Amino acid sequence: MLLLGFVGVAAAWLVAVVVWELEHRAVPAAWIGRFDSVVALLCTAGVVVLYVARSVRVGMWEDLLMAAGVGAAGLMFALLRDSVRVEIIAMIAAHGAFASGLALHFRWREYVRGAPKEVTP
């Protein structure tokens, strides 16, 4: 979890530095917007893949709901933000889906710890 958090913060800093550098070099705003959308879609895809993989690995269909929530929020943010001001809604939905997925993960770990161990004769 710590490594994943570190990677997320490092990625956010990298994107911020790249956007700042693009603005500094007078790259048109439309290009920067496209870059930002691509980054949002890639991050969304990465998180969705993690949720789906975990759902397959541990057999909890609830993770698919989290993947759908994160996917919908990421798509709304990346694809609709030029026509509708959905950033805050998308980010709240993404954080909510992430937090509930994290809670589900910890609930699952606690359940597995408390389950009776298999006894072999």
Stockholm file with secondary structure:
# STOCKHOLM 1.0

chainA/1-121         MLLLGFVGVAAAWLVAVVVWELEHRAVPAAWIGRFDSVVALLCTAGVVVLYVARSVRVGMWEDLLMAAGVGAAGLMFALLRDSVRVEIIAMIAAHGAFASGLALHFRWREYVRGAPKEVTP
#=GR chainA/1-121 SS CHHHHHHHHHHHHHHHHHHHHHHHTTCCHHHHHHHHHHHHHHHHHHHHHHHHHHHHHHTCTHHHHHHHHHHHHHHHHHHHTTTSCCHHHHHHHHHHHHHHHHHHHHHHHHHHHHSCCCCCC
#=GC SS_cons         CHHHHHHHHHHHHHHHHHHHHHHHTTCCHHHHHHHHHHHHHHHHHHHHHHHHHHHHHHTCTHHHHHHHHHHHHHHHHHHHTTTSCCHHHHHHHHHHHHHHHHHHHHHHHHHHHHSCCCCCC
//
